[in-house]
Amino acid sequence: MSGPQNAVGLAVLSLAALAAWPVSVVDEKKGAGDKPAAAKPADPFAVPDGTPKELADFIRKLKPQLTRDFGTATKAQQAILKAAEKILAAKGNEEEIEFAVQAKMNMLQNEKQLAAFAEELKKGGHENLARQVRGFTLQINLNKAKKAGPEKKKEAIGDVLKFLEATPPHPPDVGLAFTVGRLAETAGDNHLAINTYRSLAKAFGASKDKNLVEFAKTLEGVVRRLELVGKKMNIEGRLLGGAPFDWSRYTGKVVLVDFWATWWGPCVAEIPKMKKSYDLYHGKGFDIVGLSYDRNLADLEKFAKEKNIPWAIVFGDGKPSPTFSYYGIMAIPTMILVGKDGHVVSLNVHGDNLKEELAKLLGPVEEKKETKGAVENKQQKDKKAEIVKKN
């Protein structure tokens, strides 16, 4: 090979070698013995070009970043918005579009943006999805109204009822109904709560969806419960041993009816308080009936034995008592106090104010104060029992 040809060949080889070498390593200031710099890591928030499915997977991977620090969460939010918009622009299948709509509406910052998005979907022929965004906006307003005054609460409740009455409710509207119902119940106006649940029951009852019609029956049950004060209540089911529950045996007693479950912490936390009231007032005519929402009877029986619960526990035939749906119990614990005459006295009694109510109905009792030694002995016994249980 001649000189010029050899020079060309070396130049080609040099260019080929340079092209194959990481760009970050090429630095005239560094010597041949220097270590190559590490490659720059990929940006986890860079939205990829891909199919709707790949973009949906990208969104799912980013979701945990939304709970991180403000800067990280903001980057994740912007990336999810961009990825969702890419899916919508790609005009994927129905499931992919719905996923993108839910992702985008959860990332939007205010009502104005949500309203514009709903209008955009409506114009694009996605009326059901536009409706879903409007429902999501109402949910946000309800959450804001929780801290507002009575008038704002009524306004937010009224907006939801108009929305549900305009067209038959859809399955996603169940969550909206739960929220608006709870807001009405906690507004301190029983008349408002009753009318709210009546309207909800009517709206869901008009649906062609069987599940939503069943939900309407639960809402009717809530109305029945909210109208219980001054009336007698019904309880159906069986005791843990299998015998039918006999509500008539409690005639002449003050009874706390506790809707609860072993798997829900707030319910379990009420048991020690209830036991104190039971010990103080049982001799004066006070009793408790616990209706369990557990699904597994064996677990319920084991729990009752371990906790040494002295009052009756009612279950249904292989499932919770039908009393739950009859009175529309949608949150536990729910505690209803019944007077000696069998009429309901209060719909919202808990451990902290139960003793006050019992003092009114059965007269005051003197609580025995535990000595310091007795308290320490009890604490030691509890610790030993916990150790034995763990072992």
KALIN-V422408 format. One record per residue. N is the residue number from 1. OMEGA is omega in degrees with one decimal (none if undefined). Layout:
n: (N;N)
omega: (OMEGA;OMEGA)
This chain:
n: (1;2;3;4;5;6;7;8;9;10;11;12;13;14;15;16;17;18;19;20;21;22;23;24;25;26;27;28;29;30;31;32;33;34;35;36;37;38;39;40;41;42;43;44;45;46;47;48;49;50;51;52;53;54;55;56;57;58;59;60;61;62;63;64;65;66;67;68;69;70;71;72;73;74;75;76;77;78;79;80;81;82;83;84;85;86;87;88;89;90;91;92;93;94;95;96;97;98;99;100;101;102;103;104;105;106;107;108;109;110;111;112;113;114;115;116;117;118;119;120;121;122;123;124;125;126;127;128;129;130;131;132;133;134;135;136;137;138;139;140;141;142;143;144;145;146;147;148;149;150;151;152;153;154;155;156;157;158;159;160;161;162;163;164;165;166;167;168;169;170;171;172;173;174;175;176;177;178;179;180;181;182;183;184;185;186;187;188;189;190;191;192;193;194;195;196;197;198;199;200;201;202;203;204;205;206;207;208;209;210;211;212;213;214;215;216;217;218;219;220;221;222;223;224;225;226;227;228;229;230;231;232;233;234;235;236;237;238;239;240;241;242;243;244;245;246;247;248;249;250;251;252;253;254;255;256;257;258;259;260;261;262;263;264;265;266;267;268;269;270;271;272;273;274;275;276;277;278;279;280;281;282;283;284;285;286;287;288;289;290;291;292;293;294;295;296;297;298;299;300;301;302;303;304;305;306;307;308;309;310;311;312;313;314;315;316;317;318;319;320;321;322;323;324;325;326;327;328;329;330;331;332;333;334;335;336;337;338;339;340;341;342;343;344;345;346;347;348;349;350;351;352;353;354;355;356;357;358;359;360;361;362;363;364;365;366;367;368;369;370;371;372;373;374;375;376;377;378;379;380;381;382;383;384;385;386;387;388;389;390;391)
omega: (-179.0;-177.8;-177.5;179.3;179.3;179.0;177.8;-179.9;178.9;178.9;179.0;179.4;-179.5;178.3;179.4;179.2;-179.7;-179.8;-178.0;-176.6;177.7;-177.3;-176.5;-177.5;-175.5;-178.3;-175.8;-176.2;-177.1;178.5;-177.7;-177.3;-179.5;178.1;178.8;178.9;179.4;178.7;-179.7;-178.5;-179.9;178.8;-177.6;-178.5;178.3;-177.4;-177.2;169.2;-178.0;178.8;175.3;179.6;179.6;177.9;177.7;177.1;177.1;179.2;-179.6;-179.9;-178.2;-174.7;179.8;-178.7;-179.0;-179.3;-179.1;-180.0;-173.4;-178.2;179.6;-179.5;179.4;177.6;179.4;180.0;-179.7;179.7;179.2;177.2;-178.1;179.9;178.7;178.9;176.6;178.6;-179.7;179.2;-179.4;179.5;178.8;179.7;-174.6;-178.6;-179.7;179.3;179.8;177.6;-178.8;178.8;180.0;178.9;-177.1;-176.4;177.3;-179.1;-178.3;-167.4;-173.3;-176.5;-179.1;178.8;179.4;179.0;178.7;178.9;178.4;179.6;178.3;179.2;179.3;179.0;179.1;177.7;-179.8;-175.7;-179.3;179.0;176.6;178.7;179.4;178.6;178.3;177.0;177.7;178.6;178.2;177.7;177.7;-180.0;178.1;179.2;176.9;-176.3;179.7;-178.5;-177.5;179.3;-176.4;-177.4;178.3;177.1;179.8;-179.9;-179.8;178.4;179.5;178.9;179.9;-178.9;176.8;179.9;-177.6;179.2;-177.4;176.8;179.7;-178.5;175.9;179.1;179.3;-178.2;179.1;178.3;178.1;179.4;176.9;-176.0;-177.5;177.7;179.5;178.5;179.7;-179.3;-176.7;-178.5;178.9;-179.4;-175.6;179.0;177.6;-179.0;-179.6;-179.5;178.7;-179.2;176.0;179.9;178.3;179.9;179.7;-178.5;-178.8;177.9;-179.8;-177.9;175.5;178.7;-176.6;-179.5;179.5;176.0;176.1;177.5;178.0;178.8;176.1;178.5;175.2;177.2;177.6;177.7;179.4;179.5;-177.4;178.6;-174.2;-175.2;-178.1;-179.9;176.5;178.6;179.5;176.4;178.8;175.7;-179.7;174.8;-176.9;178.4;179.0;-179.2;178.3;177.9;-178.9;-177.3;-177.4;179.5;-176.9;177.6;179.6;178.6;168.9;-172.7;171.3;177.4;-172.9;173.9;-169.1;174.2;-178.8;-174.0;-177.4;-174.7;-179.6;177.5;-179.7;-179.7;-179.8;-173.6;179.2;178.9;179.4;179.6;179.1;179.0;179.5;180.0;-177.8;-168.6;-178.2;180.0;-179.7;176.5;178.1;177.5;-180.0;172.3;-179.3;176.0;-172.5;176.2;177.5;178.1;-176.7;-176.2;-179.3;178.7;179.3;-179.9;179.2;-179.6;-178.4;179.8;-179.0;-178.5;178.5;-179.2;-173.1;-175.6;-178.0;175.3;-174.8;178.7;177.5;176.5;-179.7;179.5;-180.0;179.9;176.4;178.3;178.5;-178.2;-178.7;179.4;174.4;-179.8;-178.2;177.8;177.3;-1.8;169.2;-175.2;-177.6;-178.9;-178.6;-178.8;-178.9;-177.8;178.3;179.9;-178.0;-178.7;-176.6;180.0;-173.2;-179.2;177.7;-174.2;-175.8;-179.4;-179.7;-178.5;177.6;179.2;-179.8;177.7;177.8;-173.8;-174.3;-178.7;-178.3;174.4;-179.5;178.8;177.3;179.5;178.8;176.9;179.7;179.2;-179.5;179.0;-179.4;178.0;-179.9;179.1;178.9;178.0;179.4;178.9;179.2;179.4;179.4;178.7;178.8;-179.7;-179.2;-180.0;none)
